[in-house]
């Protein structure tokens, strides 16, 4: 059968206008935003690929669930529905709702980490790293070597380096490793999946040392789809069965439901450890809310419960992964260097390679982000030295990141194929002019998480 077009497995019931701007307007908005996309007003953005977090469109079933929200302070029906959905998919005993992923991370790390501890992860996301460091622990990234090579093709580039994990645990001692984390898919490493086999191996290392394994589950449904497509033995399993097996190797998870929960706000922390759950619950009451709402409205819990089901639908996942791959293929055909193979939720342009004339200390990723906005009103985000580097206060030298990437994150169920075709055209035009793109100088910053507020000028 001839390959047919990927079609969006939904039709559109409500629309939101997006606004065209002129090149002169964009120039002005970008200067006003000091070349930082986080400081741009969304109304001046045409296609917003800043993040796939909280930017998805809810289904009619989710909107129907919203009306069912029980807003009782304690013991709301919506909580019990949400809890049973999470227990069913993830298999963990204790479920604590939080307003988003980083609240779950903060509660987890402040409960289990003490100063001097070490937390390994395949790659920490920015907020995860910041939360670990805030708790006084050291965040160590242990991706497989292929995970740091943008052009290398590997089916599970998100995998953790199991040998490096064992060496680290031997070096620092298991008592200083309060938990190991695995991020699925590996966001900072290109949205790349982790294999079931890798999770099983990491889990075995953890269990042999008595260290709990937690999964950063943001994009668990997309990761489950990749396992089904790429790992032997999973072709006939449903994404739900794959997810259930994946989490069976772990002791708990943190979740930003703003990704594969298909909601605009929400998250949770889950664990099998009763002592940890109790300590976390106390902190939850102090900082987020009573444990049956955790800083959310009852309607948000309902939307999450339905969204977690939606995210595991096979038609949806097939379309989701195919449409991201479509963007990746078209950019590759144009010659644009991207992290290969395409990830689940985003395409990552290798800015170090595309803008080889701009050294890392002049932020090639940020420069490319600026060029994409100027050319076509597209908002992307840098994942490189702006996000993960640091300026030495004494010498002014920049510690640079291992990769200089620009992420085009695709909101879920929001843009159609013609929007994506437009993105391909704009990136191609920027690629043709790449030699003329200037580097940037950071003129103001406030660590930690400096990328959200840093200000730049062109060099
Ligand atoms: N972990 C990962 C892997 C993430 O990608 C994110 C958020 C978080 C944790 C934190 O979740 O935002 O709900 O507090 N990532 C978004 C992004 C912001 O753009 O990739 P949160």
Boltz pocket constraint, residues with backbone or C-beta under 6 A from the ligand:
constraints:
  - pocket:
      binder: B
      contacts: [[A, 50], [A, 51], [A, 52], [A, 53], [A, 99], [A, 100], [A, 101], [A, 102], [A, 103], [A, 125], [A, 127], [A, 128], [A, 183], [A, 184], [A, 185], [A, 187], [A, 216], [A, 218], [A, 255], [A, 256], [A, 257], [A, 258], [A, 266], [A, 267]]
      max_distance: 6.0
